[in-house]
């Protein structure tokens, strides 16, 4: 036996979909600002924590280094020796022809 959809069933379905749609829009408008504040506070706390860790690392580095006089230049690390490869090829002199 086949059941056919009725016109009233179609109207009820459309009304339920519209009701849910507008209900979601209203709830989003109500709760979006609170949700955004929550997300912003979490991000601020995370960035603050990362900044605090970097600040503490800098303080530890500064405490480990000996005190320096103002204007004194100090090289923290010795640069690696740059050994150039002498076998890079042959130099060819050329002239431009107009």
C-alpha positions in Angstrom: 0.0 0.0 0.0 1.4 3.4 -0.9 1.2 6.4 1.3 1.0 9.8 -0.3 2.3 13.0 1.3 -0.4 15.4 2.2 -0.3 19.1 1.6 -0.7 19.9 5.4 2.3 17.7 6.1 4.4 19.7 3.7 3.3 23.0 5.3 4.1 21.6 8.8 7.6 20.6 7.7 8.3 24.0 6.1 7.0 25.8 9.2 9.2 23.6 11.5 12.3 24.3 9.3 11.6 28.1 9.4 11.0 28.0 13.1 14.3 26.2 13.7 16.1 28.6 11.3 14.8 31.8 13.0 15.3 30.3 16.5 18.9 29.6 15.6 19.3 33.2 14.4 17.9 34.6 17.6 20.0 32.4 19.8 23.1 33.2 17.8 22.5 37.0 18.3 22.0 36.5 22.0 24.9 34.2 22.7 27.5 35.3 20.1 28.8 38.3 22.1 29.3 36.1 25.2 31.0 33.4 23.1 33.3 36.0 21.5 34.3 37.4 24.9 35.0 33.9 26.2 37.2 33.1 23.2 39.0 36.5 23.5 39.8 35.9 27.2 41.2 32.4 26.4 43.4 33.8 23.7 44.6 36.7 25.9 45.5 34.2 28.7 47.3 32.0 26.2 49.3 34.9 24.8 50.0 36.3 28.3 51.3 32.9 29.3 53.6 32.7 26.3 54.9 36.2 26.9 55.6 35.4 30.5 57.6 32.3 29.5 59.7 34.3 27.0 60.2 37.1 29.6 61.4 34.6 32.2 63.8 33.0 29.7 65.2 36.5 28.8 65.7 37.2 32.5 67.6 33.9 33.0 69.8 34.7 30.1 70.5 38.1 31.4 71.4 36.8 34.8 73.8 34.2 33.4 75.7 36.8 31.3 78.3 38.9 33.1 77.5 42.5 33.5 78.7 44.8 30.8 79.7 48.4 30.7 77.5 50.8 28.8 78.7 51.2 25.2 80.8 48.0 25.3 80.5 45.7 22.3 80.4 42.0 23.0 80.2 39.2 20.5 78.2 36.4 21.9 79.3 33.6 19.6 82.3 33.0 17.4 81.3 32.9 13.7 82.1 29.8 11.8 85.1 30.0 9.6 84.1 30.6 6.0 86.3 28.4 3.9 85.9 29.4 0.3 86.2 26.8 -2.4 89.0 27.8 -4.7 87.9 25.3 -7.4 84.8 27.3 -8.4 85.7 27.4 -12.1 87.6 29.4 -14.7 87.3 33.1 -15.2 86.4 34.1 -18.7 87.0 37.7 -19.8 84.4 39.0 -22.4 83.8 42.1 -24.4 80.4 43.5 -25.3 79.7 43.7 -29.1 77.4 46.4 -30.3 
